[in-house]
Amino acid sequence: FLWRQTVVIVLITSVSLALKHVENEFLKKEALESGEDVSSVKLLSTMDAFYVVATVMTTIGYGNLSPVSYRGKLLIAIFSVPLIGRFGMLLGSLANMLLDIARVLTHVFIRCFGLRVPLRLSIDQSKLLKALAAQTTREYGAIDLNYKIHVDELQPFLKCLGGGWEKVAVSNLERHLEHSNACTKTTKIQVSELIELLSLIRANHNIAYEKTTFYSAGVLCWIWFFMGFIYYSADWTDVNSFYFSVITLTTVGFGDFYPEGFSDIMFWYFWVLLGCGSFAAMLSTYSTITHAQEVQAHALAKLRRAIGHRASLKEKLMESEMMIRTITEGEKSMKELKTASSIVKAREENANGRDEDDASRSGTPALFNTSDSQLSFQDS
């Protein structure tokens, strides 16, 4: 941060002094050509030159002071990109410092009110691969992507990752699996699905963490905005002061209102640096939240598709098992029916045989024949 600050200060000083020299030479030359007194010409002061460079560097560009000579315009046109780039790097470093302060204040506020501090989860790829290999093959060197891990066995796996993962509860995992319509008490998740689950949990915690950072940066922005509003309301109306503060910190800078005087410009330097840094930090956290929400939606969709596909396959397997069971029971019933019919037939044959034997002993011919379960009349 100090090195970037030094480079920015040297660049601003060099461009400002060069602009002052070029513009004053041009104004003196024009005064001499027009026959005016050089001492009566209003030259560009050092503070004005720094102010012009600062409005270019911050991309505010009020327009109340601007170069009038060709060399001055070329100087600003050439160095505008390096100035804006270097100031952006300085602003990024300053925004990170302000965000660190805001995070500390936010955590103090959360702990004072007994709220839950969101986790800042990070994934070390080497630890992830080693934990996966140890979980799937029980030895480092190979990973089975089709291996299924029970949900209750994921806690030691998360402890191996570190980076805050040891604080993630199993209920957090089960909640995401419940969203995917899975039975968490008997669920075994594949390694490929587990990676998506880790991405989903990390995105959720990142969203919660960055939201606290976003609110902290918003509070800082309101503090700097309120400072500018109070300071400039001494010279302008409340509406104009409010309007100028918003237009300046958002780097719009229409130019209808601008600071005048040494004290106003010196306060403007300090106010714009901190205010724009806080505003940039708030925009950065907002973009981070948006990206994390996209990752969350993508991971949740993939996890739902994977587990939903697995659930549909399980349902189809259950249906096929039911059909096989039904067919097997039907075949068994047919066998039992055939066995019962054969027993009945054998009993009828035995009964007919006994009737014929009795008739032959008594000398009386049989009048009826009950063979094959059919009765037929015979002559005596």
Residue pairs with C-beta under 8 A, 6 or more apart in sequence:
1 93
1 94
1 97
4 86
4 89
4 90
4 93
5 90
5 93
7 86
8 86
8 87
8 89
8 90
11 79
11 82
11 83
11 86
12 50
12 53
12 54
12 57
12 83
15 53
15 75
15 76
15 79
15 83
16 46
16 49
16 50
16 52
16 53
17 46
17 49
18 75
19 44
19 49
19 52
19 53
19 67
19 72
19 75
19 76
20 44
20 45
20 46
20 48
20 49
22 67
22 69
22 71
22 72
22 75
23 43
23 44
23 49
23 67
23 68
23 69
23 72
24 43
24 44
25 69
26 68
26 69
26 71
26 72
27 41
27 42
27 43
27 44
27 68
28 38
28 41
28 43
31 37
31 38
31 40
31 41
32 38
47 262
47 265
48 65
51 65
51 265
52 65
52 66
52 67
52 76
53 83
54 269
54 272
55 61
55 62
55 65
55 253
56 76
56 80
56 83
56 84
57 83
57 84
57 86
57 87
58 87
58 251
58 272
58 276
59 84
59 251
59 253
60 248
60 251
60 252
60 253
60 272
61 253
61 255
62 253
62 254
62 255
62 258
63 253
63 255
64 255
64 258
67 73
67 75
67 76
91 276
91 277
91 280
92 280
92 284
94 273
94 274
94 277
95 277
95 278
95 280
95 281
95 284
96 281
98 217
98 220
98 274
98 277
98 278
98 281
99 213
99 216
99 217
99 281
99 285
102 213
102 216
102 217
102 219
102 220
102 281
103 212
103 213
103 216
105 216
106 212
106 213
106 215
106 216
107 117
110 116
110 117
110 212
111 117
118 205
118 208
118 209
118 211
118 212
119 164
119 167
119 168
119 205
119 209
120 164
120 205
120 206
120 209
121 163
121 164
121 165
121 168
121 201
121 202
121 205
121 206
122 163
122 164
123 161
123 163
123 198
123 202
124 161
124 162
124 163
127 160
127 161
127 162
127 163
128 161
128 198
129 143
130 140
130 160
131 157
131 160
131 161
132 143
132 191
132 194
133 139
133 140
133 141
133 142
133 143
134 140
134 160
135 147
135 149
135 153
135 157
135 191
136 142
136 143
136 144
136 147
136 149
136 191
137 143
137 144
137 147
143 191
144 191
145 190
145 191
145 192
146 190
146 191
146 192
147 190
147 191
148 188
148 189
148 190
149 157
149 188
149 189
149 190
149 191
149 194
150 187
150 188
151 170
151 173
151 174
151 177
151 184
151 187
151 188
151 189
152 170
154 170
154 173
154 189
154 194
155 170
158 165
158 166
158 168
159 165
159 166
164 205
168 201
172 201
173 197
173 201
174 184
176 197
176 200
176 201
176 300
176 303
177 184
177 187
177 189
177 197
177 307
178 184
179 300
179 304
180 300
180 303
180 304
180 307
180 308
181 304
181 307
181 308
181 311
182 307
182 311
189 197
189 307
190 306
190 310
192 306
193 303
193 306
193 307
196 299
196 302
196 303
196 306
197 299
197 303
199 295
199 299
200 296
200 299
200 300
200 303
203 292
203 293
203 295
203 296
203 299
204 296
206 288
206 292
207 289
207 292
207 293
207 296
210 285
210 288
210 289
210 292
211 289
213 281
213 285
214 282
214 285
214 286
214 289
217 278
217 281
217 282
217 285
218 282
220 278
220 281
220 282
221 249
221 275
221 278
221 279
221 282
223 278
224 249
224 271
224 274
224 275
224 278
225 245
225 246
225 249
225 275
227 271
228 241
228 244
228 245
228 248
228 249
228 271
228 275
229 238
229 241
229 242
229 245
231 267
231 271
232 240
232 241
232 244
232 245
232 259
232 264
233 241
235 264
236 244
236 257
240 257
243 257
244 257
247 253
247 254
247 257
248 272
248 275
249 272
249 275
249 276
249 279
250 279
251 276
259 265
259 267
259 268
345 372
345 373
348 370
348 371
348 372
348 373
349 371
351 370
352 369
352 370
352 371
355 366
355 370
356 366
359 365
359 366
365 378
365 380
366 378
367 377
367 378
367 380
368 375
368 376
368 377
368 378
369 375
369 376
369 378
